[in-house]
Amino acid sequence: LVLLKLVTPPLIGLPVWPSRAPEAGIPPLALEWPLAHNPDGALAIEEAVDELEATAPPPWPLELYLACLWLAGSTVYLLTAWLRMRRLGRLLASLPEAKAGVAPLAARLGLSRAPRVLLAPGRIPPMLSAAWGPACIVLPRDLWSRLGPAEREAVLLHELAHLARGDHWVRRLELGVLALYWWCPVAWLACREVRRAEEECCDAWVTWASPESGPAYAGALVE
């Protein structure tokens, strides 16, 4: 809800700061009285003001500086995200596919198509990659070799739960929100809390889809 609210129009508009500086506390008569008794002086002042306004450079309001900074930050964020997704796509294309028998588990969660299961080197957590391109599950090769059949099934159910719940669509929403509100700590905090809630929900999906896998799933989480 926080992420959606950040990208929807406001219901009530409130001014953040005044659009112009407050007028100096000088009584109007204090300026009008000497000018009224000296027309030539008033004309000279008006001509000087007109000359200064004609030669002075146009002022840049604070709002314009903030807008330029906002746009620059959004551009850097989107460019960084694009480069990371491009590099991730190249890495996924080079990973070998594992024979994990994921189709029956996907059908148990109501998925019409089973994603590929890829084995990656290094110490990384199991993850679902579905934000851009075909969905696939990425598992660390060393961890996969240490897990038993029941533990493997529990890990796959957790990642399939992310796909069945549509969490990858939330990642796309996060990308758009953070591109606009990269400077706002509330947006980053909301994304972190959303992901934490997603992990708890997927844990609950595992115990719902396979009630007898509780001990095996706990052992897989420890590994």
Disulfide bonds with the S-S distance in Angstrom:
none
